[in-house]
């Protein structure tokens, strides 16, 4: 535990994940309908209060840890034989900065939800789920051991399922929640295999102990290359599912069926939590060069493929969900190449800007009741606050001067251009495609003629505008905040040609998105070759259909086979034994004579036959 001389806020750091969970508990009476006269809003206010306390507490601890240095505390939870599971937290500057991002995003999201879902009858249930969400994410970023991280990731999977399926009366929502849950479960099961293997090999679940074991395993060859490869692949599977990386990326697109405030958290901080877990696991994954290469391939395919697919989407939320997959692909590349400082900067820049962008998207949907790009237009003059928020959030995700992502990409390209030029090109190409996507969406929604569904669209209410303005300020100030982070030796620590290359890729994307006619993005071309390309991107390279014809077909076939075996063989055998018993009983009841000597004779004959058969068995006697 902590030394008594430490300040009280640090000694109470164990409360940080409990703020979110307490908000969930406080919301339950309204969510369950126990208090009906006051409506569901008191649950929202209580959640906002405890989240505000979490933001304040984490801010105070961040300042004190800056002064006193990193702190660690743990206490036993379960012990049996040689299994010793402990609950521990690391109060480092990195973890606390991530916690500050989680709690701040949760706070602004909850304020935004008050305006977005003001007429929602189950508002209390939504806030209870958001509290559960926040508590799990807070625990993930602070956790100091792998078992606790896995446990909290499972809670994130459950809360994702519940939030995506919030409007469970709609069949499409139920399907989306199920697919999100099952897709994540695939990664979670593989991660669990890695957790079990590490618990047996390393004897401890603490990350520091695992790092020491990994160093010894590398020097002393404690495990075979095959075991190291399987371990590495299992450990990266969990974060791949949480961050919606190829081939487990489809769930994030379907999860857009849930409420937009939940999409804000999911696309900004939930994926950040998955990436932070991967960063903690990377020293162990690095035992296998093959697992590292797989991680690089996954990041590259997700980055470029996600950016390409986003260009062909006509649903505004889906266009940016694929963009989230693309951005996290770049983070995966940075982590695999052992550049954790730049990866963290990318995560923070992405989290703030993506949340602001999705708030702009939510404002558009709330006022127009439409998210089809072909039916939106002319909102730039009608919704100035939303327009500015959308522009700043989108620009903050791109390599455009002077916002945060420009400096992150510049640092990344500078670190890669000499040793890994291919991945430097991946960053520049992804930036180009993402800029083109944002430009064509902005033209579709905010420019052009006013369409019927946007003719009477008002500006968002103040509960939605306030968090958008607040986040806009943070996105603008992010470069200055980055200057104060010691993990990078200077925010402009790259030469002018690198900066020109990053800015140039963004300008080329801006030009493409501005010049290409909007109909080219969503109207089927008369040229067969171009039409094939459009369909390929619009349908995500036919990944869902490939899954249906391979994985889903195999699982369904196995299910039918096991059902046939169960019904025909197992049930048939049981029914046969039952019928034989009934038939024998029917025959025996006719042989009842009432004479005791007959029964005794039957028993004696049966015993003699049994003993005789035992004597005839091989080895008898």
Secondary structure, DSSP 8 states (H G I E B T S, - for coil): ---TTS-HHHHTGGGHHHHHHHHHHHHHHHHTTS--SS-SHHHHHHHHHHHHHHHHHHHHHHHHHHHH--EEEEEEEEEETTEEEEEEEEE-HHHHHHHHHHHHHHHHHHHHHHHHTTT-TTHHHHHHHHHHHHHHHHHHHHB-BHHHHHHHHHHHHHHHHHHHTSSTTSHHHHHHHHHHHHHHHHHHHHHHHHHHHHHHHHS--BHHHHHHHHHHHHHHT-S-HHHHHHHHHHHHHHHHHHTT-TTS-HHHHHGGGS-HHHHHHIIIIIHHHHHHHHHHHHHHHTT-HHHHHHHHHHHHHHHHHHHHHHTT--BHHHHHHHHHHHHHHHHHHHHHTT-HHHHHHHHHHHHHHHHHHHHHHHHHHHHHS--BGGG----TTT-HHHHHHHHHHHHHTTT-TTSHHHHHHHHHHHHHTTT-HHHHHHHHHHHHHHHHHHHHHHHHHHSS---GGGTT-----HHHHHHHHHHHHHHHHHHHHHHT-TTSS-TT-S-HHHHHHHHHHHHHHHHHHHHS-THHHHS--SSHHHHHHHHHHHTGGGHHHHHIIIIIHHHHHHHHHHHHIIIIIIHHHHHHHHHHHHHHHHHHHTT----HHHHHHHHHHHHHHHHHHHHHSTT--
